[in-house]
């Protein structure tokens, strides 16, 4: 999921994901600057990229173990 800078994603969805991630209410986000929110989005994107890379490594290892 590409949340970076909110491009192509409705803000309400971004708000939902941030609230879910940080266990907060939308009103809590209102006190944050957009710069800080963008930083969080970038961190989430980096985390997602890392997880995808690790999943691919595991898939490749599993494929190598398959006979045939």
mmCIF file as Biopython writes it, N, C-alpha, C and O atoms, coordinates in Angstrom:
data_model
#
loop_
_atom_site.group_PDB
_atom_site.id
_atom_site.type_symbol
_atom_site.label_atom_id
_atom_site.label_alt_id
_atom_site.label_comp_id
_atom_site.label_asym_id
_atom_site.label_entity_id
_atom_site.label_seq_id
_atom_site.pdbx_PDB_ins_code
_atom_site.Cartn_x
_atom_site.Cartn_y
_atom_site.Cartn_z
_atom_site.occupancy
_atom_site.B_iso_or_equiv
_atom_site.auth_seq_id
_atom_site.auth_asym_id
_atom_site.pdbx_PDB_model_num
ATOM 1   N N  . UNK A ? 1  ? 0.857  -1.176  0.000   1.0 0.0 1  A 1 
ATOM 2   C CA . UNK A ? 1  ? 0.000  0.000   0.000   1.0 0.0 1  A 1 
ATOM 3   C C  . UNK A ? 1  ? 0.893  1.225   0.000   1.0 0.0 1  A 1 
ATOM 4   O O  . UNK A ? 1  ? 1.772  1.363   0.851   1.0 0.0 1  A 1 
ATOM 5   N N  . UNK A ? 2  ? 0.670  2.103   -0.943  1.0 0.0 2  A 1 
ATOM 6   C CA . UNK A ? 2  ? 1.499  3.303   -1.050  1.0 0.0 2  A 1 
ATOM 7   C C  . UNK A ? 2  ? 0.807  4.469   -0.361  1.0 0.0 2  A 1 
ATOM 8   O O  . UNK A ? 2  ? -0.113 5.075   -0.909  1.0 0.0 2  A 1 
ATOM 9   N N  . UNK A ? 3  ? 1.253  4.765   0.819   1.0 0.0 3  A 1 
ATOM 10  C CA . UNK A ? 3  ? 0.678  5.891   1.551   1.0 0.0 3  A 1 
ATOM 11  C C  . UNK A ? 3  ? 1.559  7.120   1.484   1.0 0.0 3  A 1 
ATOM 12  O O  . UNK A ? 3  ? 1.175  8.189   1.958   1.0 0.0 3  A 1 
ATOM 13  N N  . UNK A ? 4  ? 2.731  6.980   0.901   1.0 0.0 4  A 1 
ATOM 14  C CA . UNK A ? 4  ? 3.702  8.065   0.931   1.0 0.0 4  A 1 
ATOM 15  C C  . UNK A ? 4  ? 3.091  9.377   0.460   1.0 0.0 4  A 1 
ATOM 16  O O  . UNK A ? 4  ? 2.576  9.475   -0.653  1.0 0.0 4  A 1 
ATOM 17  N N  . UNK A ? 5  ? 3.157  10.362  1.310   1.0 0.0 5  A 1 
ATOM 18  C CA . UNK A ? 5  ? 2.633  11.704  1.064   1.0 0.0 5  A 1 
ATOM 19  C C  . UNK A ? 5  ? 1.150  11.711  0.719   1.0 0.0 5  A 1 
ATOM 20  O O  . UNK A ? 5  ? 0.612  12.744  0.322   1.0 0.0 5  A 1 
ATOM 21  N N  . UNK A ? 6  ? 0.498  10.591  0.862   1.0 0.0 6  A 1 
ATOM 22  C CA . UNK A ? 6  ? -0.934 10.544  0.622   1.0 0.0 6  A 1 
ATOM 23  C C  . UNK A ? 6  ? -1.331 10.643  -0.835  1.0 0.0 6  A 1 
ATOM 24  O O  . UNK A ? 6  ? -2.497 10.903  -1.133  1.0 0.0 6  A 1 
ATOM 25  N N  . UNK A ? 7  ? -0.414 10.446  -1.737  1.0 0.0 7  A 1 
ATOM 26  C CA . UNK A ? 7  ? -0.727 10.567  -3.168  1.0 0.0 7  A 1 
ATOM 27  C C  . UNK A ? 7  ? -1.627 9.422   -3.608  1.0 0.0 7  A 1 
ATOM 28  O O  . UNK A ? 7  ? -1.280 8.250   -3.462  1.0 0.0 7  A 1 
ATOM 29  N N  . UNK A ? 8  ? -2.782 9.777   -4.145  1.0 0.0 8  A 1 
ATOM 30  C CA . UNK A ? 8  ? -3.692 8.777   -4.671  1.0 0.0 8  A 1 
ATOM 31  C C  . UNK A ? 8  ? -4.509 8.052   -3.620  1.0 0.0 8  A 1 
ATOM 32  O O  . UNK A ? 8  ? -5.241 7.116   -3.943  1.0 0.0 8  A 1 
ATOM 33  N N  . UNK A ? 9  ? -4.398 8.466   -2.372  1.0 0.0 9  A 1 
ATOM 34  C CA . UNK A ? 9  ? -5.125 7.817   -1.292  1.0 0.0 9  A 1 
ATOM 35  C C  . UNK A ? 9  ? -5.966 8.878   -0.582  1.0 0.0 9  A 1 
ATOM 36  O O  . UNK A ? 9  ? -5.452 9.937   -0.220  1.0 0.0 9  A 1 
ATOM 37  N N  . UNK A ? 10 ? -7.253 8.601   -0.382  1.0 0.0 10 A 1 
ATOM 38  C CA . UNK A ? 10 ? -8.081 9.595   0.325   1.0 0.0 10 A 1 
ATOM 39  C C  . UNK A ? 10 ? -7.543 9.863   1.729   1.0 0.0 10 A 1 
ATOM 40  O O  . UNK A ? 10 ? -7.086 8.942   2.406   1.0 0.0 10 A 1 
ATOM 41  N N  . UNK A ? 11 ? -7.594 11.096  2.156   1.0 0.0 11 A 1 
ATOM 42  C CA . UNK A ? 11 ? -7.063 11.453  3.471   1.0 0.0 11 A 1 
ATOM 43  C C  . UNK A ? 11 ? -7.748 10.670  4.582   1.0 0.0 11 A 1 
ATOM 44  O O  . UNK A ? 11 ? -7.108 10.314  5.572   1.0 0.0 11 A 1 
ATOM 45  N N  . UNK A ? 12 ? -9.037 10.397  4.431   1.0 0.0 12 A 1 
ATOM 46  C CA . UNK A ? 12 ? -9.759 9.647   5.455   1.0 0.0 12 A 1 
ATOM 47  C C  . UNK A ? 12 ? -9.143 8.261   5.673   1.0 0.0 12 A 1 
ATOM 48  O O  . UNK A ? 12 ? -9.099 7.758   6.796   1.0 0.0 12 A 1 
ATOM 49  N N  . UNK A ? 13 ? -8.671 7.656   4.586   1.0 0.0 13 A 1 
ATOM 50  C CA . UNK A ? 13 ? -8.026 6.353   4.715   1.0 0.0 13 A 1 
ATOM 51  C C  . UNK A ? 13 ? -6.687 6.486   5.431   1.0 0.0 13 A 1 
ATOM 52  O O  . UNK A ? 13 ? -6.341 5.661   6.276   1.0 0.0 13 A 1 
ATOM 53  N N  . UNK A ? 14 ? -5.943 7.524   5.087   1.0 0.0 14 A 1 
ATOM 54  C CA . UNK A ? 14 ? -4.666 7.779   5.763   1.0 0.0 14 A 1 
ATOM 55  C C  . UNK A ? 14 ? -4.906 7.987   7.249   1.0 0.0 14 A 1 
ATOM 56  O O  . UNK A ? 14 ? -4.202 7.432   8.093   1.0 0.0 14 A 1 
ATOM 57  N N  . UNK A ? 15 ? -5.904 8.793   7.550   1.0 0.0 15 A 1 
ATOM 58  C CA . UNK A ? 15 ? -6.258 9.071   8.942   1.0 0.0 15 A 1 
ATOM 59  C C  . UNK A ? 15 ? -6.606 7.769   9.666   1.0 0.0 15 A 1 
ATOM 60  O O  . UNK A ? 15 ? -6.150 7.531   10.785  1.0 0.0 15 A 1 
ATOM 61  N N  . UNK A ? 16 ? -7.409 6.938   9.024   1.0 0.0 16 A 1 
ATOM 62  C CA . UNK A ? 16 ? -7.796 5.647   9.596   1.0 0.0 16 A 1 
ATOM 63  C C  . UNK A ? 16 ? -6.563 4.786   9.881   1.0 0.0 16 A 1 
ATOM 64  O O  . UNK A ? 16 ? -6.436 4.232   10.973  1.0 0.0 16 A 1 
ATOM 65  N N  . UNK A ? 17 ? -5.656 4.670   8.908   1.0 0.0 17 A 1 
ATOM 66  C CA . UNK A ? 17 ? -4.471 3.824   9.070   1.0 0.0 17 A 1 
ATOM 67  C C  . UNK A ? 17 ? -3.560 4.348   10.173  1.0 0.0 17 A 1 
ATOM 68  O O  . UNK A ? 17 ? -3.008 3.564   10.945  1.0 0.0 17 A 1 
ATOM 69  N N  . UNK A ? 18 ? -3.398 5.667   10.255  1.0 0.0 18 A 1 
ATOM 70  C CA . UNK A ? 18 ? -2.561 6.227   11.312  1.0 0.0 18 A 1 
ATOM 71  C C  . UNK A ? 18 ? -3.192 5.999   12.681  1.0 0.0 18 A 1 
ATOM 72  O O  . UNK A ? 18 ? -2.495 5.661   13.638  1.0 0.0 18 A 1 
ATOM 73  N N  . UNK A ? 19 ? -4.487 6.180   12.778  1.0 0.0 19 A 1 
ATOM 74  C CA . UNK A ? 19 ? -5.180 5.938   14.051  1.0 0.0 19 A 1 
ATOM 75  C C  . UNK A ? 19 ? -5.063 4.471   14.453  1.0 0.0 19 A 1 
ATOM 76  O O  . UNK A ? 19 ? -4.868 4.151   15.625  1.0 0.0 19 A 1 
ATOM 77  N N  . UNK A ? 20 ? -5.183 3.590   13.471  1.0 0.0 20 A 1 
ATOM 78  C CA . UNK A ? 20 ? -5.050 2.161   13.731  1.0 0.0 20 A 1 
ATOM 79  C C  . UNK A ? 20 ? -3.632 1.834   14.207  1.0 0.0 20 A 1 
ATOM 80  O O  . UNK A ? 20 ? -3.449 1.104   15.181  1.0 0.0 20 A 1 
ATOM 81  N N  . UNK A ? 21 ? -2.650 2.374   13.524  1.0 0.0 21 A 1 
ATOM 82  C CA . UNK A ? 21 ? -1.243 2.102   13.836  1.0 0.0 21 A 1 
ATOM 83  C C  . UNK A ? 21 ? -0.859 2.603   15.224  1.0 0.0 21 A 1 
ATOM 84  O O  . UNK A ? 21 ? -0.158 1.917   15.968  1.0 0.0 21 A 1 
ATOM 85  N N  . UNK A ? 22 ? -1.321 3.804   15.565  1.0 0.0 22 A 1 
ATOM 86  C CA . UNK A ? 22 ? -0.901 4.431   16.815  1.0 0.0 22 A 1 
ATOM 87  C C  . UNK A ? 22 ? -1.963 4.376   17.914  1.0 0.0 22 A 1 
ATOM 88  O O  . UNK A ? 22 ? -1.802 4.995   18.966  1.0 0.0 22 A 1 
ATOM 89  N N  . UNK A ? 23 ? -3.034 3.643   17.674  1.0 0.0 23 A 1 
ATOM 90  C CA . UNK A ? 23 ? -4.114 3.511   18.659  1.0 0.0 23 A 1 
ATOM 91  C C  . UNK A ? 23 ? -4.542 4.878   19.193  1.0 0.0 23 A 1 
ATOM 92  O O  . UNK A ? 23 ? -4.539 5.125   20.399  1.0 0.0 23 A 1 
ATOM 93  N N  . UNK A ? 24 ? -4.904 5.741   18.276  1.0 0.0 24 A 1 
ATOM 94  C CA . UNK A ? 24 ? -5.328 7.087   18.664  1.0 0.0 24 A 1 
ATOM 95  C C  . UNK A ? 24 ? -6.632 7.442   17.962  1.0 0.0 24 A 1 
ATOM 96  O O  . UNK A ? 24 ? -7.117 6.709   17.100  1.0 0.0 24 A 1 
ATOM 97  N N  . UNK A ? 25 ? -7.175 8.561   18.348  1.0 0.0 25 A 1 
ATOM 98  C CA . UNK A ? 25 ? -8.398 9.078   17.732  1.0 0.0 25 A 1 
ATOM 99  C C  . UNK A ? 25 ? -8.038 10.104  16.660  1.0 0.0 25 A 1 
ATOM 100 O O  . UNK A ? 25 ? -6.965 10.705  16.717  1.0 0.0 25 A 1 
ATOM 101 N N  . UNK A ? 26 ? -8.915 10.309  15.691  1.0 0.0 26 A 1 
ATOM 102 C CA . UNK A ? 26 ? -8.655 11.336  14.682  1.0 0.0 26 A 1 
ATOM 103 C C  . UNK A ? 26 ? -8.371 12.707  15.305  1.0 0.0 26 A 1 
ATOM 104 O O  . UNK A ? 26 ? -7.566 13.477  14.781  1.0 0.0 26 A 1 
ATOM 105 N N  . UNK A ? 27 ? -9.028 13.004  16.413  1.0 0.0 27 A 1 
ATOM 106 C CA . UNK A ? 27 ? -8.782 14.295  17.068  1.0 0.0 27 A 1 
ATOM 107 C C  . UNK A ? 27 ? -7.339 14.411  17.556  1.0 0.0 27 A 1 
ATOM 108 O O  . UNK A ? 27 ? -6.806 15.517  17.646  1.0 0.0 27 A 1 
ATOM 109 N N  . UNK A ? 28 ? -6.703 13.278  17.871  1.0 0.0 28 A 1 
ATOM 110 C CA . UNK A ? 28 ? -5.295 13.307  18.275  1.0 0.0 28 A 1 
ATOM 111 C C  . UNK A ? 28 ? -4.393 13.715  17.121  1.0 0.0 28 A 1 
ATOM 112 O O  . UNK A ? 28 ? -3.370 14.368  17.325  1.0 0.0 28 A 1 
ATOM 113 N N  . UNK A ? 29 ? -4.772 13.332  15.917  1.0 0.0 29 A 1 
ATOM 114 C CA . UNK A ? 29 ? -3.970 13.683  14.741  1.0 0.0 29 A 1 
ATOM 115 C C  . UNK A ? 29 ? -4.058 15.170  14.410  1.0 0.0 29 A 1 
ATOM 116 O O  . UNK A ? 29 ? -3.140 15.741  13.821  1.0 0.0 29 A 1 
ATOM 117 N N  . UNK A ? 30 ? -5.161 15.781  14.791  1.0 0.0 30 A 1 
ATOM 118 C CA . UNK A ? 30 ? -5.350 17.202  14.482  1.0 0.0 30 A 1 
ATOM 119 C C  . UNK A ? 30 ? -4.278 18.074  15.125  1.0 0.0 30 A 1 
ATOM 120 O O  . UNK A ? 30 ? -4.004 19.178  14.654  1.0 0.0 30 A 1 
ATOM 121 N N  . UNK A ? 31 ? -3.676 17.579  16.196  1.0 0.0 31 A 1 
ATOM 122 C CA . UNK A ? 31 ? -2.639 18.346  16.885  1.0 0.0 31 A 1 
ATOM 123 C C  . UNK A ? 31 ? -1.258 18.162  16.269  1.0 0.0 31 A 1 
ATOM 124 O O  . UNK A ? 31 ? -0.287 18.768  16.721  1.0 0.0 31 A 1 
ATOM 125 N N  . UNK A ? 32 ? -1.173 17.330  15.242  1.0 0.0 32 A 1 
ATOM 126 C CA . UNK A ? 32 ? 0.116  17.064  14.591  1.0 0.0 32 A 1 
ATOM 127 C C  . UNK A ? 32 ? 0.254  17.904  13.328  1.0 0.0 32 A 1 
ATOM 128 O O  . UNK A ? 32 ? -0.725 18.175  12.633  1.0 0.0 32 A 1 
ATOM 129 N N  . UNK A ? 33 ? 1.477  18.306  13.047  1.0 0.0 33 A 1 
ATOM 130 C CA . UNK A ? 33 ? 1.728  19.050  11.808  1.0 0.0 33 A 1 
ATOM 131 C C  . UNK A ? 33 ? 1.683  18.089  10.628  1.0 0.0 33 A 1 
ATOM 132 O O  . UNK A ? 33 ? 1.914  16.890  10.787  1.0 0.0 33 A 1 
ATOM 133 N N  . UNK A ? 34 ? 1.386  18.618  9.447   1.0 0.0 34 A 1 
ATOM 134 C CA . UNK A ? 34 ? 1.373  17.782  8.243   1.0 0.0 34 A 1 
ATOM 135 C C  . UNK A ? 34 ? 2.761  17.213  7.993   1.0 0.0 34 A 1 
ATOM 136 O O  . UNK A ? 34 ? 2.886  16.095  7.492   1.0 0.0 34 A 1 
ATOM 137 N N  . UNK A ? 35 ? 3.798  17.956  8.330   1.0 0.0 35 A 1 
ATOM 138 C CA . UNK A ? 35 ? 5.171  17.474  8.147   1.0 0.0 35 A 1 
ATOM 139 C C  . UNK A ? 35 ? 5.404  16.196  8.965   1.0 0.0 35 A 1 
ATOM 140 O O  . UNK A ? 35 ? 6.005  15.238  8.479   1.0 0.0 35 A 1 
ATOM 141 N N  . UNK A ? 36 ? 4.924  16.197  10.196  1.0 0.0 36 A 1 
ATOM 142 C CA . UNK A ? 36 ? 5.083  15.014  11.048  1.0 0.0 36 A 1 
ATOM 143 C C  . UNK A ? 36 ? 4.267  13.846  10.498  1.0 0.0 36 A 1 
ATOM 144 O O  . UNK A ? 36 ? 4.733  12.707  10.511  1.0 0.0 36 A 1 
ATOM 145 N N  . UNK A ? 37 ? 3.074  14.115  10.022  1.0 0.0 37 A 1 
ATOM 146 C CA . UNK A ? 37 ? 2.236  13.063  9.439   1.0 0.0 37 A 1 
ATOM 147 C C  . UNK A ? 37 ? 2.912  12.483  8.204   1.0 0.0 37 A 1 
ATOM 148 O O  . UNK A ? 37 ? 2.920  11.266  8.015   1.0 0.0 37 A 1 
ATOM 149 N N  . UNK A ? 38 ? 3.477  13.342  7.364   1.0 0.0 38 A 1 
ATOM 150 C CA . UNK A ? 38 ? 4.190  12.842  6.180   1.0 0.0 38 A 1 
ATOM 151 C C  . UNK A ? 38 ? 5.375  11.972  6.584   1.0 0.0 38 A 1 
ATOM 152 O O  . UNK A ? 38 ? 5.647  10.955  5.946   1.0 0.0 38 A 1 
ATOM 153 N N  . UNK A ? 39 ? 6.080  12.370  7.641   1.0 0.0 39 A 1 
ATOM 154 C CA . UNK A ? 39 ? 7.187  11.543  8.130   1.0 0.0 39 A 1 
ATOM 155 C C  . UNK A ? 39 ? 6.687  10.170  8.547   1.0 0.0 39 A 1 
ATOM 156 O O  . UNK A ? 39 ? 7.302  9.158   8.214   1.0 0.0 39 A 1 
ATOM 157 N N  . UNK A ? 40 ? 5.574  10.126  9.276   1.0 0.0 40 A 1 
ATOM 158 C CA . UNK A ? 40 ? 5.007  8.839   9.672   1.0 0.0 40 A 1 
ATOM 159 C C  . UNK A ? 40 ? 4.654  7.997   8.445   1.0 0.0 40 A 1 
ATOM 160 O O  . UNK A ? 40 ? 4.909  6.793   8.418   1.0 0.0 40 A 1 
ATOM 161 N N  . UNK A ? 41 ? 4.072  8.632   7.437   1.0 0.0 41 A 1 
ATOM 162 C CA . UNK A ? 41 ? 3.703  7.907   6.220   1.0 0.0 41 A 1 
ATOM 163 C C  . UNK A ? 41 ? 4.933  7.333   5.535   1.0 0.0 41 A 1 
ATOM 164 O O  . UNK A ? 41 ? 4.907  6.203   5.047   1.0 0.0 41 A 1 
ATOM 165 N N  . UNK A ? 42 ? 6.007  8.107   5.499   1.0 0.0 42 A 1 
ATOM 166 C CA . UNK A ? 42 ? 7.243  7.609   4.901   1.0 0.0 42 A 1 
ATOM 167 C C  . UNK A ? 42 ? 7.798  6.435   5.693   1.0 0.0 42 A 1 
ATOM 168 O O  . UNK A ? 42 ? 8.281  5.464   5.111   1.0 0.0 42 A 1 
ATOM 169 N N  . UNK A ? 43 ? 7.731  6.520   7.019   1.0 0.0 43 A 1 
ATOM 170 C CA . UNK A ? 43 ? 8.207  5.413   7.846   1.0 0.0 43 A 1 
ATOM 171 C C  . UNK A ? 43 ? 7.371  4.158   7.612   1.0 0.0 43 A 1 
ATOM 172 O O  . UNK A ? 43 ? 7.911  3.054   7.540   1.0 0.0 43 A 1 
ATOM 173 N N  . UNK A ? 44 ? 6.074  4.323   7.496   1.0 0.0 44 A 1 
ATOM 174 C CA . UNK A ? 44 ? 5.190  3.191   7.223   1.0 0.0 44 A 1 
ATOM 175 C C  . UNK A ? 44 ? 5.531  2.579   5.867   1.0 0.0 44 A 1 
ATOM 176 O O  . UNK A ? 44 ? 5.562  1.356   5.732   1.0 0.0 44 A 1 
ATOM 177 N N  . UNK A ? 45 ? 5.789  3.418   4.860   1.0 0.0 45 A 1 
ATOM 178 C CA . UNK A ? 45 ? 6.176  2.906   3.542   1.0 0.0 45 A 1 
ATOM 179 C C  . UNK A ? 45 ? 7.484  2.135   3.613   1.0 0.0 45 A 1 
ATOM 180 O O  . UNK A ? 45 ? 7.612  1.072   3.005   1.0 0.0 45 A 1 
ATOM 181 N N  . UNK A ? 46 ? 8.449  2.658   4.346   1.0 0.0 46 A 1 
ATOM 182 C CA . UNK A ? 46 ? 9.738  1.970   4.491   1.0 0.0 46 A 1 
ATOM 183 C C  . UNK A ? 46 ? 9.526  0.617   5.172   1.0 0.0 46 A 1 
ATOM 184 O O  . UNK A ? 46 ? 10.088 -0.395  4.753   1.0 0.0 46 A 1 
ATOM 185 N N  . UNK A ? 47 ? 8.718  0.614   6.214   1.0 0.0 47 A 1 
ATOM 186 C CA . UNK A ? 47 ? 8.411  -0.630  6.923   1.0 0.0 47 A 1 
ATOM 187 C C  . UNK A ? 47 ? 7.745  -1.641  5.990   1.0 0.0 47 A 1 
ATOM 188 O O  . UNK A ? 47 ? 8.097  -2.821  6.001   1.0 0.0 47 A 1 
ATOM 189 N N  . UNK A ? 48 ? 6.783  -1.184  5.183   1.0 0.0 48 A 1 
ATOM 190 C CA . UNK A ? 48 ? 6.098  -2.068  4.229   1.0 0.0 48 A 1 
ATOM 191 C C  . UNK A ? 48 ? 7.054  -2.618  3.189   1.0 0.0 48 A 1 
ATOM 192 O O  . UNK A ? 48 ? 6.978  -3.798  2.848   1.0 0.0 48 A 1 
ATOM 193 N N  . UNK A ? 49 ? 7.954  -1.789  2.679   1.0 0.0 49 A 1 
ATOM 194 C CA . UNK A ? 49 ? 8.932  -2.246  1.698   1.0 0.0 49 A 1 
ATOM 195 C C  . UNK A ? 49 ? 9.836  -3.321  2.294   1.0 0.0 49 A 1 
ATOM 196 O O  . UNK A ? 49 ? 10.125 -4.328  1.648   1.0 0.0 49 A 1 
ATOM 197 N N  . UNK A ? 50 ? 10.274 -3.100  3.520   1.0 0.0 50 A 1 
ATOM 198 C CA . UNK A ? 50 ? 11.122 -4.072  4.192   1.0 0.0 50 A 1 
ATOM 199 C C  . UNK A ? 50 ? 10.393 -5.400  4.376   1.0 0.0 50 A 1 
ATOM 200 O O  . UNK A ? 50 ? 10.954 -6.466  4.120   1.0 0.0 50 A 1 
ATOM 201 N N  . UNK A ? 51 ? 9.133  -5.327  4.826   1.0 0.0 51 A 1 
ATOM 202 C CA . UNK A ? 51 ? 8.349  -6.546  5.021   1.0 0.0 51 A 1 
ATOM 203 C C  . UNK A ? 51 ? 8.162  -7.306  3.711   1.0 0.0 51 A 1 
ATOM 204 O O  . UNK A ? 51 ? 8.265  -8.533  3.681   1.0 0.0 51 A 1 
ATOM 205 N N  . UNK A ? 52 ? 7.887  -6.578  2.630   1.0 0.0 52 A 1 
ATOM 206 C CA . UNK A ? 52 ? 7.727  -7.237  1.324   1.0 0.0 52 A 1 
ATOM 207 C C  . UNK A ? 52 ? 9.019  -7.914  0.896   1.0 0.0 52 A 1 
ATOM 208 O O  . UNK A ? 52 ? 8.994  -9.032  0.381   1.0 0.0 52 A 1 
ATOM 209 N N  . UNK A ? 53 ? 10.152 -7.242  1.107   1.0 0.0 53 A 1 
ATOM 210 C CA . UNK A ? 53 ? 11.446 -7.804  0.730   1.0 0.0 53 A 1 
ATOM 211 C C  . UNK A ? 53 ? 11.708 -9.082  1.534   1.0 0.0 53 A 1 
ATOM 212 O O  . UNK A ? 53 ? 12.183 -10.074 0.981   1.0 0.0 53 A 1 
ATOM 213 N N  . UNK A ? 54 ? 11.405 -9.064  2.825   1.0 0.0 54 A 1 
ATOM 214 C CA . UNK A ? 54 ? 11.610 -10.240 3.660   1.0 0.0 54 A 1 
ATOM 215 C C  . UNK A ? 54 ? 10.677 -11.381 3.244   1.0 0.0 54 A 1 
ATOM 216 O O  . UNK A ? 54 ? 11.078 -12.545 3.246   1.0 0.0 54 A 1 
ATOM 217 N N  . UNK A ? 55 ? 9.438  -11.047 2.890   1.0 0.0 55 A 1 
ATOM 218 C CA . UNK A ? 55 ? 8.489  -12.071 2.424   1.0 0.0 55 A 1 
ATOM 219 C C  . UNK A ? 55 ? 8.989  -12.716 1.138   1.0 0.0 55 A 1 
ATOM 220 O O  . UNK A ? 55 ? 8.886  -13.932 0.974   1.0 0.0 55 A 1 
ATOM 221 N N  . UNK A ? 56 ? 9.536  -11.905 0.216   1.0 0.0 56 A 1 
ATOM 222 C CA . UNK A ? 56 ? 10.071 -12.456 -1.034  1.0 0.0 56 A 1 
ATOM 223 C C  . UNK A ? 56 ? 11.243 -13.384 -0.756  1.0 0.0 56 A 1 
ATOM 224 O O  . UNK A ? 56 ? 11.375 -14.427 -1.398  1.0 0.0 56 A 1 
ATOM 225 N N  . UNK A ? 57 ? 12.095 -13.015 0.193   1.0 0.0 57 A 1 
ATOM 226 C CA . UNK A ? 57 ? 13.224 -13.883 0.547   1.0 0.0 57 A 1 
ATOM 227 C C  . UNK A ? 57 ? 12.720 -15.238 1.044   1.0 0.0 57 A 1 
ATOM 228 O O  . UNK A ? 57 ? 13.235 -16.287 0.655   1.0 0.0 57 A 1 
ATOM 229 N N  . UNK A ? 58 ? 11.706 -15.197 1.909   1.0 0.0 58 A 1 
ATOM 230 C CA . UNK A ? 58 ? 11.157 -16.450 2.430   1.0 0.0 58 A 1 
ATOM 231 C C  . UNK A ? 58 ? 10.516 -17.275 1.326   1.0 0.0 58 A 1 
ATOM 232 O O  . UNK A ? 58 ? 10.666 -18.497 1.303   1.0 0.0 58 A 1 
ATOM 233 N N  . UNK A ? 59 ? 9.804  -16.626 0.411   1.0 0.0 59 A 1 
ATOM 234 C CA . UNK A ? 59 ? 9.191  -17.335 -0.714  1.0 0.0 59 A 1 
ATOM 235 C C  . UNK A ? 59 ? 10.256 -17.982 -1.588  1.0 0.0 59 A 1 
ATOM 236 O O  . UNK A ? 59 ? 10.097 -19.125 -2.017  1.0 0.0 59 A 1 
ATOM 237 N N  . UNK A ? 60 ? 11.334 -17.264 -1.852  1.0 0.0 60 A 1 
ATOM 238 C CA . UNK A ? 60 ? 12.410 -17.814 -2.674  1.0 0.0 60 A 1 
ATOM 239 C C  . UNK A ? 60 ? 13.068 -19.010 -1.998  1.0 0.0 60 A 1 
ATOM 240 O O  . UNK A ? 60 ? 13.398 -19.992 -2.663  1.0 0.0 60 A 1 
ATOM 241 N N  . UNK A ? 61 ? 13.262 -18.938 -0.686  1.0 0.0 61 A 1 
ATOM 242 C CA . UNK A ? 61 ? 13.837 -20.068 0.044   1.0 0.0 61 A 1 
ATOM 243 C C  . UNK A ? 61 ? 12.910 -21.281 -0.047  1.0 0.0 61 A 1 
ATOM 244 O O  . UNK A ? 61 ? 13.360 -22.410 -0.242  1.0 0.0 61 A 1 
ATOM 245 N N  . UNK A ? 62 ? 11.618 -21.025 0.099   1.0 0.0 62 A 1 
ATOM 246 C CA . UNK A ? 62 ? 10.636 -22.122 0.037   1.0 0.0 62 A 1 
ATOM 247 C C  . UNK A ? 62 ? 10.619 -22.747 -1.353  1.0 0.0 62 A 1 
ATOM 248 O O  . UNK A ? 62 ? 10.507 -23.967 -1.472  1.0 0.0 62 A 1 
ATOM 249 N N  . UNK A ? 63 ? 10.727 -21.948 -2.396  1.0 0.0 63 A 1 
ATOM 250 C CA . UNK A ? 63 ? 10.741 -22.471 -3.765  1.0 0.0 63 A 1 
ATOM 251 C C  . UNK A ? 63 ? 11.974 -23.340 -4.001  1.0 0.0 63 A 1 
ATOM 252 O O  . UNK A ? 63 ? 11.894 -24.359 -4.687  1.0 0.0 63 A 1 
ATOM 253 N N  . UNK A ? 64 ? 13.101 -22.946 -3.442  1.0 0.0 64 A 1 
ATOM 254 C CA . UNK A ? 64 ? 14.336 -23.715 -3.623  1.0 0.0 64 A 1 
ATOM 255 C C  . UNK A ? 64 ? 14.249 -25.080 -2.949  1.0 0.0 64 A 1 
ATOM 256 O O  . UNK A ? 64 ? 14.916 -26.025 -3.370  1.0 0.0 64 A 1 
ATOM 257 N N  . UNK A ? 65 ? 13.443 -25.184 -1.923  1.0 0.0 65 A 1 
ATOM 258 C CA . UNK A ? 65 ? 13.299 -26.445 -1.191  1.0 0.0 65 A 1 
ATOM 259 C C  . UNK A ? 65 ? 12.335 -27.405 -1.873  1.0 0.0 65 A 1 
ATOM 260 O O  . UNK A ? 65 ? 12.347 -28.601 -1.579  1.0 0.0 65 A 1 
ATOM 261 N N  . UNK A ? 66 ? 11.503 -26.905 -2.779  1.0 0.0 66 A 1 
ATOM 262 C CA . UNK A ? 66 ? 10.544 -27.769 -3.455  1.0 0.0 66 A 1 
ATOM 263 C C  . UNK A ? 66 ? 11.263 -28.709 -4.425  1.0 0.0 66 A 1 
ATOM 264 O O  . UNK A ? 66 ? 12.173 -28.297 -5.144  1.0 0.0 66 A 1 
ATOM 265 N N  . UNK A ? 67 ? 10.847 -29.958 -4.434  1.0 0.0 67 A 1 
ATOM 266 C CA . UNK A ? 67 ? 11.472 -30.888 -5.386  1.0 0.0 67 A 1 
ATOM 267 C C  . UNK A ? 67 ? 11.010 -30.608 -6.821  1.0 0.0 67 A 1 
ATOM 268 O O  . UNK A ? 67 ? 9.883  -30.171 -7.051  1.0 0.0 67 A 1 
ATOM 269 N N  . UNK A ? 68 ? 11.875 -30.860 -7.742  1.0 0.0 68 A 1 
ATOM 270 C CA . UNK A ? 68 ? 11.476 -30.822 -9.124  1.0 0.0 68 A 1 
ATOM 271 C C  . UNK A ? 68 ? 11.819 -29.658 -9.864  1.0 0.0 68 A 1 
ATOM 272 O O  . UNK A ? 68 ? 11.505 -29.566 -11.051 1.0 0.0 68 A 1 
#
